[in-house]
Amino acid sequence: MGRLVHIDFGFILETSPGGNMRFESAQFKLSHEMTQLLDPSGAMKSETWNQFVRLVVKGYLAARRHMDGIINTVLLMVDSGLPCFSRGDPIGNLRKRFHPEMSEREAANFMIRTCTDAYNKWTTAGYDLIQYLQQGIEK
């Protein structure tokens, strides 16, 4: 089985879709097409969906264990002039995304809820439609 991971670092670091219009409310993009592949029944009960959630949780917990190293690496880019560092508090908000105040169990449960929330999120579908209508960008 192949694996594919795409991380939009701009989105993580304060540059959200639509020029920070705050339209996209999902914590990560999980399009309808992705959910169809992961969970053809649409009931969030398939073994593939459950495996996806387990792997997302496992990856999140692993990243939390390396939070300081990740943040220190990103800090090296603060003066790069990249737009994702030009507004808000990108480093502080990056730290918040790791939820250091949570126990490992709480963080795992948070990520399970995050996956459930992202499943067929109407704002993701809406944003994809806007991108297609405005710019011809296929999802």
N, C-alpha and C positions, 0 to 999 in steps of 0.2 A: 504494500500500500504506500502511495506517495504522500508527502506532506508538503504543505505550502503555508507560509506565514508571511503576511504583509503588515508592516507597522507603519502607519502614517505619523511620523514624528512631529510634523507640523501640528496635527490635531492634538497630540499629547501636550505639546508646548504652546498652547494658547492660540493657534491659528485654526479655527474651526471652519467647517464647510460653509460656503455662502458668504465668505468675508466676515465671519464672526456675527452673523445675523442671529445666532443662537436658535436656529430652526431645528437643527438635528439634536435630539435629546437623548439618543442612545449613547451609551458609554463606548460602544464599538459597533462597527457596521456588520450586520448579519442580514444580508438581503434575502428576499423571498426565494430567489434561486438557490442560495446557499442552504436555506432551511429545507427546500425540496430535496436536495441531495442528501442532507444529513438525516432528514426525518420525513420520508415520503408520505406517511400517514397524516402529518400535520398535528399530531397529538402530543408531541414532546415525550414520547414513550419508547421510541425505537432504540435499539442497542447502539446504533451509530450516533444518535443524539446524546445518549448517556455517556458514551466514550468521549465525544467532543467536549462535553461539560467537564468530565473528569480531567481531561488533558488541559483545558483552560485553567481550571482550579490549580492543578499541579504546576503549571507554568507560572501562574500568578504568585503562588506561595514560594516558588523558587526565586522569582524576581525580588520578592519582598526580603528574602534573606540576603540579597546583594544590593539592597536599596542604597546604602551609603556609597558604594562603589559606582553605581549607576548615576546617582546624583552628582558625585564628584567628576565623573566623566563628562556629563552634560555641562557642568559649570565651566569646563575648559572652553566651551563654545559661546559663552554669554556675550563676549565682545566681538563676535563674528560678523555682526551686522545682519544676521538672518532675521526675517520678519517675525518669526515665532518668539523672539526675545524682546520685541519692541513694545509690548503692551502687557499690562497686568503684572502678575508675579509668577512667571513660568516655573521657577525653581521651587518656590513655596507650594504651588499647586501640584507640581510633579510629586513632591514629597507627600502631599495629602492623598494623592491617588493610590499610594501604597498603604494607606491607613495604618500607620505604625502604632496607633492607639489600640488597635484590635488584637485579640489573641489570634493564633493560627486558625482555630475553629471558627471564630467570628469572621475572619477574612475569607475563609473557604465558603461559608454560608453567604457572605456578601457577593462573592463572585458567582455563585450559583444563581442568586437573585438577579445579578447583572446579565447573565446569559439568558435567563427567562425573559427579562425585560427587553432585551435586544431582539428576541425572536419575533419576526414579522412586525417590527415597530413601524407604525404608520408614518412617522416623520422620516424614516429612512427611505421608504417607498416614495413619499412626497418629494424629498430632496432629489432622488434619482430622476423623477419625472421632470422636475424643474431643470435639472442639468441637461436632460435630453431635449426639452423644448427650447431652452435658451441657447445651448451650445452644441446640440447634436451628440452629446456624450452618452454612449451606450453604457448601461450599468454592467 
